[in-house]
Amino acid sequence: MRTLVERLVLILGFTVSGVAGADGSRGAELFEAQCISCHGNAAVDLKTPVLHGQEPAYIARSLEAFQLGGRIDQIMSSMNEIASGLSNEDISALAEYLASQDPCAIDLQIDYGRDGFQEEFAAGREKYAQSNCGHCHDSFHHYAPRIVGQKAAYLELALSQFKSGVRLAPMMPQLLASWTEQDFKNVVTYLSGMRLMRACGDHY
């Protein structure tokens, strides 16, 4: 017969390893089963965001917003259905998994040699700094998403939705109200083009 200490060691050891294994693999399983078709490499041409490397708190809050119907955009119906089937544990596992993934694993193509790219990139960098966007998006302390290196098509869509009020977030409507169409284009070129500043592929 095992002693009480031996039984506790076995129970605790099984619980810790079991939870760790479940947490580590559960997020990957969920992503492969329900997310990869819209957020993986097969979806690089879709107006869906890159989720790899996002802050876990942002992923969790976004999924909870979809569950509660707080997100109203082009993918609301699909995401509401998916999110409604996730438990709190599922959301946590998925958020932690995505946060641990390398954004460079998503093979985005950027035509950095096109006419006007460098001028738009420089102007976008200036507008991004002037508007103090990095206060929220470079620090994560406001639960704001990673947007540096994000897809250009998704950035264009999200910015237009914030400006029109389809999507709501503190400060965004007021901040974007004065932006011109060229400002939008420049900032999108800058943010998506910042992928070139990472060690992603041969261009950095």
Secondary structure, 3 states (H helix, E strand, C coil): CCCHHHHHHHHHHHHHHHHHHHHHHHHHHHHHHHHHHHHCHHHCCCCCCCCCCCCHHHHHHHHHHHHHCCCCCCCHHHHHHHHHCCCHHHHHHHHHHHHCCCHHHCCCCCCCCCCCHHHHHHHHHHHHHHCCCHHHHCCCCCCCCCCCCCCHHHHHHHHHHHHHCCCCCCCHHHHHCCCCHHHHHHHHHHHHHHHHHCCCCCCC
